[in-house]
Amino acid sequence: MSQTLYQRLGESEGIARIVDDVMAAHLANPLVKTRFENIKDLERAKRMAREFFGAGSGGPAPYTGKDMVAAHKGMNISEQEYLAATDDILGAMDKNHCDAQTKNDVLAILYSLKGHIIRV
C-alpha cells in the first residue's frame, strides 16, 4: 500500500521540522520577513501551521485554526509574497529530504489555496 502524504512528510515530527524550517526561511526572506516579524505569537502560528499541514495531508489530528480566508483577510498578500512563501515551503521540504512527488503534492495543495490567501 502506498504511503499517505502525511506519512511521506514524516508524520507529526517531520511536519514540525518542516514548519520550523519554513518559519526560519520566512523570517530570512526579504519579501515576507516583515509580516512574520510582526506576528505577536510565533509559537501559536507554528502550532497552527503544523495542525494545518498535518490535517491537510491526511494526519489524524484536526485543524483548530481559522479557515484560510479568515486567517489572511485584510493582509493584502500579493502574488509575489505568495510565491516567495511557497518557495520557502519547497526549500524547507528539500532541506528535509522530501521527494519530488511529495513536493508536487504539497505544491498542488498550495496552489489550490491561492484564491483564499492572495488579496482577500
C-alpha positions in Angstrom: 0.0 0.0 0.0 1.3 3.5 -0.8 2.0 6.0 1.9 -0.2 8.9 2.6 1.1 12.4 2.1 1.2 12.7 5.9 3.4 9.7 6.2 5.7 10.9 3.4 6.1 14.3 5.2 7.4 12.4 8.2 4.1 12.5 10.2 3.9 15.0 13.1 7.7 15.0 13.8 8.6 15.6 10.2 5.9 18.2 9.7 7.1 20.0 12.9 10.7 20.1 11.4 9.4 21.4 8.1 7.3 24.1 9.7 10.2 25.3 11.9 12.4 25.5 8.7 9.6 27.3 6.8 9.2 29.9 9.5 13.0 30.4 9.7 13.1 30.8 5.9 10.1 33.3 6.0 12.0 35.3 8.7 15.0 35.5 6.5 13.2 36.2 3.2 13.1 39.9 2.4 9.8 39.6 0.6 7.8 38.2 3.6 10.1 38.8 6.5 8.3 41.8 7.9 4.9 40.0 8.0 6.4 37.2 10.1 8.4 39.5 12.4 5.1 41.2 13.2 3.3 38.0 14.3 2.6 38.5 18.0 2.7 34.8 18.9 5.0 33.0 16.6 4.7 29.7 18.6 1.0 29.7 18.1 1.5 30.5 14.4 3.8 27.5 14.1 1.3 25.3 16.0 -1.5 26.3 13.6 0.8 25.7 10.6 1.7 22.2 12.0 -2.0 21.4 12.5 -3.0 22.7 9.1 -0.2 20.8 7.3 -1.0 17.6 9.3 -4.7 17.7 8.9 -4.4 18.7 5.2 -2.0 15.9 4.4 -4.2 13.2 5.9 -3.0 13.1 9.5 -5.2 12.1 12.4 -5.3 15.4 14.3 -7.8 18.1 13.4 -7.0 21.6 12.4 -8.4 24.0 15.0 -7.5 27.3 13.4 -9.3 29.8 11.2 -10.0 28.9 7.6 -7.5 30.4 5.1 -9.7 33.4 4.1 -10.3 34.4 7.7 -6.6 33.9 8.6 -5.4 36.1 5.7 -8.3 38.6 5.4 -7.2 42.2 5.2 -3.5 41.3 4.8 -3.5 42.2 1.1 -1.0 39.5 0.3 0.5 39.9 -3.1 1.2 37.3 -5.7 4.9 37.9 -5.3 4.6 37.3 -1.5 2.6 34.2 -2.0 5.2 32.8 -4.4 8.0 33.7 -2.1 6.3 31.9 0.8 5.7 28.9 -1.5 9.4 28.9 -2.4 10.3 28.9 1.3 8.0 25.9 1.8 9.5 23.9 -1.0 13.0 24.9 0.2 12.2 23.5 3.7 10.9 20.3 2.1 14.2 20.0 0.2 16.1 20.5 3.4 14.1 17.7 5.0 14.7 15.4 2.0 11.2 15.2 0.7 11.0 13.5 -2.7 9.7 15.2 -5.9 6.2 13.6 -5.7 5.7 14.8 -2.1 6.8 18.3 -3.1 4.4 18.2 -6.1 1.5 17.1 -4.0 2.2 19.9 -1.5 2.5 22.4 -4.3 -0.8 21.3 -5.7 -2.4 21.9 -2.3 -0.7 25.3 -2.0 -1.9 26.4 -5.5 -5.5 25.2 -4.7 -5.4 27.6 -1.7 -4.1 30.6 -3.7 -7.5 32.3 -4.1 -8.0 32.0 -0.3 -4.8 33.8 0.5 -3.9 36.4 -2.2 -5.6 39.8 -1.8 -8.5 38.5 0.3 
